[in-house]
Amino acid sequence: NSCIAVCPANEDFLVVGGNGISYTRNANAASPSWHAIEEFHSDQQAIAFSLSDPSRFYFANDGFVGMATENGSVVKNISTGLVACQGFCVDVSQTPVLVAGTATYHTGILRTGRSDIRVWEYMAGNEGGPFVIDPSNEKVMFCGPWAPGELRRSTNGGSDWSSRRLKAINET
């Protein structure tokens, strides 16, 4: 587990997060009863209890912020509209049309510039890996998702992508 929280009003109420979220209301028992929360996304990063209502806690993961009420029995996403990402690499066009793009974790490939440089748009379902814009043509982009030996290319600014299988150095 990568994060843990103890209820400020009841030390027997413990919540842990890792790939998912689990909680117990009898942490001091010899064999605590653990309950899994059917969360909306994996990779929990943080958990915090509400001081004003100790039966409610919040959790943040790679995809959203959630809230659990009624001691963990009711869960919902509370970050609809929140735009946040973990970008792995970023590139910027070197042409008169300014375009920036990034490969992200769990959010795919994002870019700016079609209508407003301040607006980021989703381009592809890849996650992670390198992302490069051709220095002489902002519409030509390359990305290498975490799929081994795969390279993707777009010639229309990220609207469509073609895939190429690359041979590993030790393949014949």
Sequence and secondary structure as in RCSB ss.txt:
>XXXX:A:sequence
NSCIAVCPANEDFLVVGGNGISYTRNANAASPSWHAIEEFHSDQQAIAFSLSDPSRFYFANDGFVGMATENGSVV
KNISTGLVACQGFCVDVSQTPVLVAGTATYHTGILRTGRSDIRVWEYMAGNEGGPFVIDPSNEKVMFCGPWAPGE
LRRSTNGGSDWSSRRLKAINET
>XXXX:A:secstr
  EEEEETTEEEEEEEESSSEEEES TTSSS   EEE  SSS EEEEEE SS TT EEEEESS EEEEEGGGTEE
EE  TT     EEEEEE  SSS  EEEEESSS EEE  SS TT  EEEES  SS EEE TT TT EEE  SSTTE
EEEESSTTSS EEEE   TT  
